[in-house]
Amino acid sequence: ARAKARDATREQDVKTIQNALTLYITNFRVYPVYDGYLTGDDAASVALKNSDSIPQMPRDPLNSGNYRYSYTSADGSTYTLKYYLETGSIPGKAAGLNQANP
């Protein structure tokens, strides 16, 4: 039950990050360029927070090992968010690595 709750939180977090990225590209016409984990202090998190697109960067409920959110945008034209789920409880998603794009 706890793993399912963490997975539900992860899905909500990814939607929150995607909403922030949508606000950001609307205002700046590019996504933040960055490749790495979203820690709250990384370049992408700082760009989103400083632009008032997001008040605070969500972090994975476990925030260790594979269970961290990563973001990649090489040129600002698109992005990939990667995250891991512990269970198959989210419809259409499998346990393990998942990703979200615009």
DSSP file (Angstrom, degrees, kcal/mol; ACC not computed):
  #  RESIDUE AA STRUCTURE BP1 BP2  ACC     N-H-->O    O-->H-N    N-H-->O    O-->H-N    TCO  KAPPA ALPHA  PHI   PSI    X-CA   Y-CA   Z-CA
    1    1 A A     >        0   0    0      0, 0.0     4,-2.1     0, 0.0     5,-0.1   0.000 360.0 360.0 360.0 -39.1    0.0    0.0    0.0
    2    2 A R  H  >  +     0   0    0      2,-0.2     4,-2.4     1,-0.2     5,-0.2   0.902 360.0  51.0 -67.1 -39.3    2.9    2.4    0.8
    3    3 A A  H  > S+     0   0    0      2,-0.2     4,-2.3     1,-0.2    83,-0.3   0.898 110.0  50.5 -64.1 -39.9    4.6    1.7   -2.5
    4    4 A K  H  > S+     0   0    0      2,-0.2     4,-2.2     1,-0.2    -1,-0.2   0.898 110.2  49.9 -64.0 -39.8    1.3    2.4   -4.4
    5    5 A A  H  X S+     0   0    0     -4,-2.1     4,-2.1     2,-0.2    -2,-0.2   0.899 110.1  50.1 -65.7 -40.3    0.9    5.7   -2.5
    6    6 A R  H  X S+     0   0    0     -4,-2.4     4,-2.4     2,-0.2    -2,-0.2   0.905 109.7  51.6 -64.1 -40.4    4.5    6.6   -3.4
    7    7 A D  H  X S+     0   0    0     -4,-2.3     4,-2.4     2,-0.2    -2,-0.2   0.902 108.0  51.4 -63.2 -40.5    3.8    5.8   -7.1
    8    8 A A  H  X S+     0   0    0     -4,-2.2     4,-2.0     1,-0.2    -1,-0.2   0.902 110.3  49.9 -62.3 -39.8    0.6    8.0   -7.0
    9    9 A T  H  X S+     0   0    0     -4,-2.1     4,-2.8     2,-0.2    -2,-0.2   0.908 108.7  52.7 -63.3 -42.2    2.8   10.8   -5.6
   10   10 A R  H  X S+     0   0    0     -4,-2.4     4,-2.6     1,-0.2    -2,-0.2   0.926 108.2  49.9 -60.3 -45.2    5.3   10.3   -8.3
   11   11 A E  H  X S+     0   0    0     -4,-2.4     4,-1.9     1,-0.2    -1,-0.2   0.914 112.9  46.8 -61.3 -42.2    2.7   10.6  -11.0
   12   12 A Q  H  X S+     0   0    0     -4,-2.0     4,-2.3     2,-0.2    -1,-0.2   0.903 111.1  52.4 -65.9 -40.7    1.4   13.8   -9.4
   13   13 A D  H  X S+     0   0    0     -4,-2.8     4,-2.6     2,-0.2    -2,-0.2   0.921 107.9  50.6 -60.3 -44.9    4.9   15.2   -9.1
   14   14 A V  H  X S+     0   0    0     -4,-2.6     4,-2.6     1,-0.2    -1,-0.2   0.902 110.5  49.8 -62.1 -41.1    5.6   14.5  -12.8
   15   15 A K  H  X S+     0   0    0     -4,-1.9     4,-2.4     2,-0.2    -1,-0.2   0.897 110.3  51.0 -63.5 -39.6    2.4   16.3  -13.8
   16   16 A T  H  X S+     0   0    0     -4,-2.3     4,-2.0     2,-0.2    -2,-0.2   0.918 111.8  46.7 -62.3 -44.5    3.4   19.3  -11.6
   17   17 A I  H  X S+     0   0    0     -4,-2.6     4,-2.4     2,-0.2    -2,-0.2   0.914 111.8  51.0 -65.1 -42.5    6.8   19.4  -13.2
   18   18 A Q  H  X S+     0   0    0     -4,-2.6     4,-2.2     1,-0.2    -2,-0.2   0.900 108.5  51.6 -62.9 -39.9    5.3   19.2  -16.7
   19   19 A N  H  X S+     0   0    0     -4,-2.4     4,-2.2     2,-0.2    -1,-0.2   0.909 110.0  49.8 -62.0 -41.3    2.9   22.0  -15.8
   20   20 A A  H  X S+     0   0    0     -4,-2.0     4,-2.4     1,-0.2    -2,-0.2   0.899 109.9  50.7 -63.5 -40.8    5.8   24.2  -14.7
   21   21 A L  H  X S+     0   0    0     -4,-2.4     4,-2.6     2,-0.2    -1,-0.2   0.863 107.7  53.3 -66.0 -35.2    7.7   23.4  -17.9
   22   22 A T  H  X S+     0   0    0     -4,-2.2     4,-1.8     2,-0.2    -2,-0.2   0.922 110.5  46.8 -64.4 -44.0    4.6   24.4  -20.0
   23   23 A L  H  X S+     0   0    0     -4,-2.2     4,-1.8     2,-0.2    -2,-0.2   0.917 112.4  51.6 -61.0 -42.9    4.5   27.7  -18.2
   24   24 A Y  H  X S+     0   0    0     -4,-2.4     4,-2.8     1,-0.2     5,-0.3   0.935 110.5  45.3 -62.2 -48.7    8.2   28.2  -18.7
   25   25 A I  H  X S+     0   0    0     -4,-2.6     4,-2.1     1,-0.2    -1,-0.2   0.835 109.4  57.3 -68.5 -29.7    8.2   27.5  -22.5
   26   26 A T  H  < S+     0   0    0     -4,-1.8    -1,-0.2    -5,-0.2    -2,-0.2   0.902 116.3  35.4 -63.5 -39.6    5.2   29.8  -22.8
   27   27 A N  H  < S+     0   0    0     -4,-1.8    -2,-0.2    -5,-0.1    -1,-0.2   0.828 133.8  23.8 -83.0 -33.8    7.1   32.6  -21.3
   28   28 A F  H  < S-     0   0    0     -4,-2.8    -3,-0.2     2,-0.2    -2,-0.2   0.493  90.8-130.0-116.2  -6.1   10.6   31.9  -22.7
   29   29 A R  S  < S+     0   0    0     -4,-2.1     2,-0.3    -5,-0.3    -4,-0.2   0.523  83.5  66.8  67.3   7.4   10.0   29.9  -25.8
   30   30 A V  S    S-     0   0    0     -6,-0.3    -2,-0.2     3,-0.0    47,-0.2  -0.977  81.2-117.7-146.4 157.2   12.5   27.2  -24.8
   31   31 A Y        -     0   0    0     45,-2.5     2,-0.1    -2,-0.3    47,-0.1  -0.609  50.1 -85.0 -85.7 156.3   12.7   24.7  -22.0
   32   32 A P        -     0   0    0      0, 0.0     2,-0.6     0, 0.0    44,-0.2  -0.419  43.8-126.0 -60.0 135.8   15.6   24.9  -19.5
   33   33 A V        +     0   0    0     42,-0.1     2,-0.3    -2,-0.1    41,-0.2  -0.767  56.5 124.1 -87.4 122.6   18.7   23.2  -20.9
   34   34 A Y  E     -A   73   0A   0     39,-1.2    39,-2.5    -2,-0.6     2,-0.3  -0.954  42.6-155.7-171.9 153.2   20.0   20.7  -18.4
   35   35 A D  E     +A   72   0A   0     -2,-0.3     2,-0.3    37,-0.2    37,-0.2  -0.848  58.5  51.4-142.8 104.1   20.8   17.0  -18.1
   36   36 A G  E    S-A   71   0A   0     35,-2.4    35,-2.9    -2,-0.3     2,-0.2  -0.988  86.6 -29.8 163.9-167.1   20.7   15.4  -14.7
   37   37 A Y  E     -A   70   0A   0     -2,-0.3     2,-0.9    33,-0.2    33,-0.3  -0.504  51.6-122.8 -79.2 145.3   18.7   14.9  -11.5
   38   38 A L        +     0   0    0     31,-3.0    31,-0.4    -2,-0.2    -1,-0.1  -0.798  45.0 157.1 -87.3 106.1   16.1   17.4  -10.3
   39   39 A T        -     0   0    0     -2,-0.9    -1,-0.2    20,-0.1    20,-0.0   0.566  60.5-108.5-107.0 -14.1   17.4   18.2   -6.8
   40   40 A G  S    S+     0   0    0     18,-0.1    17,-0.1    16,-0.0     9,-0.1   0.027 115.6  59.9 100.8 -24.7   15.8   21.7   -6.3
   41   41 A D  S    S+     0   0    0      4,-0.1    -3,-0.1     5,-0.0     2,-0.0   0.395  80.3 105.0-112.9  -1.0   19.3   23.3   -6.6
   42   42 A D  S  > S-     0   0    0     -5,-0.1     4,-2.6     1,-0.1     5,-0.2  -0.229  87.0 -98.6 -76.5 170.9   20.1   22.2  -10.1
   43   43 A A  H  > S+     0   0    0      1,-0.2     4,-2.2     2,-0.2     5,-0.1   0.874 121.4  47.2 -61.0 -41.5   20.0   24.5  -13.1
   44   44 A A  H  > S+     0   0    0      2,-0.2     4,-2.4     1,-0.2    -1,-0.2   0.928 113.4  47.9 -68.8 -44.0   16.6   23.4  -14.4
   45   45 A S  H  > S+     0   0    0      2,-0.2     4,-2.7     1,-0.2     5,-0.2   0.926 113.1  48.4 -60.7 -45.3   15.0   23.6  -10.9
   46   46 A V  H  X S+     0   0    0     -4,-2.6     4,-3.1     1,-0.2     5,-0.2   0.910 111.0  50.7 -62.9 -42.9   16.5   27.1  -10.3
   47   47 A A  H  X S+     0   0    0     -4,-2.2     4,-1.3    -5,-0.2     6,-0.2   0.924 113.0  45.7 -61.3 -44.1   15.3   28.3  -13.7
   48   48 A L  H  <>S+     0   0    0     -4,-2.4     5,-2.3     2,-0.2     6,-1.1   0.902 116.5  44.9 -66.8 -41.0   11.8   27.1  -13.1
   49   49 A K  H ><5S+     0   0    0     -4,-2.7     3,-1.6     1,-0.2    -2,-0.2   0.922 112.0  51.2 -68.8 -43.8   11.7   28.5   -9.5
   50   50 A N  H 3<5S+     0   0    0     -4,-3.1    -1,-0.2     1,-0.3    -2,-0.2   0.762 109.1  51.6 -66.4 -24.3   13.2   31.9  -10.5
   51   51 A S  T 3<5S-     0   0    0     -4,-1.3    -1,-0.3    -5,-0.2    -2,-0.2   0.382 113.6-119.0 -90.3   3.8   10.6   32.3  -13.3
   52   52 A D  T < 5S+     0   0    0     -3,-1.6    -3,-0.2     2,-0.2    -2,-0.1   0.757  79.4 126.1  61.6  26.5    7.8   31.6  -10.9
   53   53 A S  S   <S+     0   0    0     -5,-2.3    -4,-0.2     1,-0.3   -30,-0.1   0.745  81.7  11.0 -80.6 -25.1    6.8   28.5  -12.9
   54   54 A I        -     0   0    0     -6,-1.1    -1,-0.3    -9,-0.1    -2,-0.2  -0.974  62.2-147.3-152.5 136.1    7.0   26.3   -9.7
   55   55 A P  S    S+     0   0    0      0, 0.0     2,-0.3     0, 0.0    -1,-0.1   0.870  87.5   2.0 -74.9 -34.1    7.3   27.3   -6.1
   56   56 A Q  S    S-     0   0    0     -8,-0.0   -16,-0.0    -7,-0.0   -11,-0.0  -0.980  76.9-114.5-153.2 138.1    9.4   24.3   -5.1
   57   57 A M        -     0   0    0     -2,-0.3   -44,-0.0    -3,-0.1   -12,-0.0  -0.622  35.2-127.2 -76.5 123.1   10.8   21.3   -7.1
   58   58 A P        -     0   0    0      0, 0.0     2,-0.4     0, 0.0    11,-0.1  -0.354  22.0-152.7 -65.4 150.2    9.1   18.0   -6.0
   59   59 A R        -     0   0    0      9,-0.1   -20,-0.1   -20,-0.0     9,-0.1  -0.948  29.0 -91.0-123.5 148.0   11.5   15.2   -5.1
   60   60 A D        -     0   0    0     -2,-0.4     7,-0.0     1,-0.1   -54,-0.0  -0.230  37.8-118.6 -52.8 140.9   10.8   11.5   -5.3
   61   61 A P  S    S+     0   0    0      0, 0.0    -1,-0.1     0, 0.0     7,-0.1   0.813 116.1  32.2 -55.4 -31.6    9.3   10.2   -2.0
   62   62 A L  S    S-     0   0    0      5,-0.1     6,-0.1     2,-0.1     3,-0.1   0.830  85.8-168.8 -91.5 -38.1   12.3    7.9   -1.6
   63   63 A N        +     0   0    0      4,-0.6     2,-0.3     1,-0.2     5,-0.2   0.872  48.6  97.0  50.1  48.3   14.9   10.2   -3.3
   64   64 A S  B >  S-D   67   0B   0      3,-0.9     3,-1.9     4,-0.0    -1,-0.2  -0.984  77.9  -8.0-156.3 158.1   17.6    7.6   -3.5
   65   65 A G  T 3  S-     0   0    0     -2,-0.3    -2,-0.0     1,-0.3    -3,-0.0  -0.282 131.8 -15.0  56.2-134.0   19.1    5.1   -6.0
   66   66 A N  T 3  S+     0   0    0      1,-0.2     2,-2.4    17,-0.0    -1,-0.3   0.706 118.5  92.9 -70.2 -19.5   16.9    5.0   -9.1
   67   67 A Y  B <   +D   64   0B   0     -3,-1.9    -3,-0.9    16,-0.1    -4,-0.6  -0.414  63.3  98.2 -83.9  69.2   14.1    6.7   -7.2
   68   68 A R  S    S-     0   0    0     -2,-2.4     2,-0.4    -5,-0.2    16,-0.1  -0.969  75.5-110.2-144.9 153.0   14.9   10.3   -8.3
   69   69 A Y        -     0   0    0    -31,-0.4   -31,-3.0    -2,-0.3     2,-0.3  -0.735  33.5-167.7 -88.4 131.3   13.5   12.5  -11.0
   70   70 A S  E     -AB  37  82A   0     12,-2.3    12,-2.6    -2,-0.4     2,-0.4  -0.905   3.3-163.5-119.7 152.9   15.8   13.2  -13.9
   71   71 A Y  E     -AB  36  81A   0    -35,-2.9   -35,-2.4    -2,-0.3     2,-0.4  -0.993   4.5-173.4-136.1 136.5   15.4   15.8  -16.7
   72   72 A T  E     +AB  35  80A   0      8,-1.9     8,-2.0    -2,-0.4     2,-0.3  -0.990  16.7 154.5-134.9 127.4   17.1   16.1  -20.0
   73   73 A S  E     -A   34   0A   0    -39,-2.5   -39,-1.2    -2,-0.4     6,-0.1  -0.816  12.2-178.0-146.3 106.7   16.8   18.9  -22.5
   74   74 A A  S    S+     0   0    0     -2,-0.3    -1,-0.1   -41,-0.2   -41,-0.1   0.869  84.8   7.6 -75.3 -37.5   19.8   19.3  -24.8
   75   75 A D  S    S-     0   0    0      3,-0.2    -1,-0.1   -43,-0.1   -42,-0.1   0.347  99.9-107.4-130.2   5.3   18.7   22.3  -26.8
   76   76 A G  S    S+     0   0    0      2,-0.4   -45,-2.5   -44,-0.2     3,-0.1   0.449  94.5 102.6  83.9  -0.6   15.5   23.6  -25.1
   77   77 A S  S    S-     0   0    0    -47,-0.2     2,-0.3     1,-0.1    -4,-0.0   0.744  93.5  -5.9 -88.1 -23.2   13.2   22.4  -27.9
   78   78 A T        -     0   0    0    -47,-0.1    -2,-0.4     2,-0.0     2,-0.3  -0.907  66.4-150.7-154.3 177.0   11.9   19.3  -26.1
   79   79 A Y        -     0   0    0     -2,-0.3     2,-0.4    -6,-0.1    -6,-0.2  -0.979   8.2-145.0-152.2 163.6   12.6   17.4  -22.8
   80   80 A T  E     -B   72   0A   0     -8,-2.0    -8,-1.9    -2,-0.3     2,-0.5  -0.987  10.0-163.1-132.8 124.8   12.4   14.0  -21.2
   81   81 A L  E     -BC  71 100A   0     19,-2.9    19,-2.4    -2,-0.4     2,-0.4  -0.917  12.5-164.1-101.2 130.4   11.5   13.4  -17.6
   82   82 A K  E     +BC  70  99A   0    -12,-2.6   -12,-2.3    -2,-0.5     2,-0.3  -0.938  16.9 156.5-118.6 141.6   12.5   10.0  -16.2
   83   83 A Y  E     - C   0  98A   0     15,-2.4    15,-3.0    -2,-0.4     2,-0.4  -0.981  31.9-123.6-156.6 158.0   11.2    8.4  -13.1
   84   84 A Y  E     - C   0  97A   0     -2,-0.3     2,-0.4   -18,-0.2    13,-0.2  -0.874  14.3-154.3-111.3 140.0   10.8    5.0  -11.6
   85   85 A L  E     - C   0  96A   0     11,-2.3    11,-3.0    -2,-0.4   -81,-0.1  -0.875   7.8-152.6-107.5 145.9    7.6    3.3  -10.3
   86   86 A E  S    S+     0   0    0     -2,-0.4     2,-0.2   -83,-0.3     9,-0.1   0.754  76.8  25.3 -86.5 -26.7    7.7    0.6   -7.6
   87   87 A T  S    S-     0   0    0    -84,-0.2     3,-0.3     7,-0.1     9,-0.1  -0.728  73.9-117.7-130.1 175.6    4.5   -1.1   -8.7
   88   88 A G  S    S+     0   0    0     -2,-0.2     5,-0.2     1,-0.2     4,-0.2  -0.036  78.5 113.9-100.6  28.4    2.2   -1.6  -11.7
   89   89 A S        +     0   0    0      2,-0.1    -1,-0.2     3,-0.1     5,-0.1   0.615  50.9  86.2 -80.2 -12.9   -0.7    0.2   -9.9
   90   90 A I  S >  S-     0   0    0     -3,-0.3     3,-2.4     3,-0.2    -5,-0.0  -0.798  91.5-111.8 -90.2 119.8   -0.8    3.2  -12.3
   91   91 A P  T 3  S+     0   0    0      0, 0.0     3,-0.1     0, 0.0    -2,-0.1  -0.234  99.6   9.6 -53.6 129.5   -3.0    2.4  -15.3
   92   92 A G  T 3  S+     0   0    0      1,-0.2     2,-0.4    -4,-0.2    -3,-0.1   0.460 111.4  98.9  81.7   2.0   -0.9    2.1  -18.5
   93   93 A K    <   -     0   0    0     -3,-2.4     2,-0.2    -5,-0.2    -3,-0.2  -0.951  58.9-147.3-124.8 142.7    2.4    2.3  -16.6
   94   94 A A        -     0   0    0     -2,-0.4    -9,-0.3     3,-0.2    -6,-0.1  -0.670  32.4 -92.9-101.3 158.8    4.7   -0.6  -15.6
   95   95 A A  S    S+     0   0    0     -2,-0.2     2,-0.3    -9,-0.1    -9,-0.2  -0.404  94.5  33.4 -62.0 147.6    6.9   -0.9  -12.5
   96   96 A G  E    S+C   85   0A   0    -11,-3.0   -11,-2.3    -9,-0.1     2,-0.1  -0.719 107.4  10.1 104.2-156.1   10.4    0.4  -13.3
   97   97 A L  E     +C   84   0A   0     -2,-0.3     2,-0.3   -13,-0.2   -13,-0.2  -0.375  62.5 169.5 -68.2 131.7   11.6    3.2  -15.6
   98   98 A N  E     -C   83   0A   0    -15,-3.0   -15,-2.4    -2,-0.1     2,-0.3  -0.922  12.3-159.3-132.9 160.5    9.0    5.5  -17.0
   99   99 A Q  E     -C   82   0A   0     -2,-0.3     2,-0.4   -17,-0.2   -17,-0.2  -0.979   6.9-155.3-142.8 157.9    9.3    8.7  -18.9
  100  100 A A  E     -C   81   0A   0    -19,-2.4   -19,-2.9    -2,-0.3    -2,-0.0  -0.985  12.3-179.7-132.3 142.0    7.3   11.8  -19.8
  101  101 A N              0   0    0     -2,-0.4   -21,-0.1   -21,-0.2   -83,-0.0  -0.851 360.0 360.0-132.1 167.3    7.7   14.2  -22.7
  102  102 A P              0   0    0      0, 0.0   -22,-0.1     0, 0.0   -24,-0.0   0.552 360.0 360.0 -60.2 360.0    5.8   17.3  -23.8
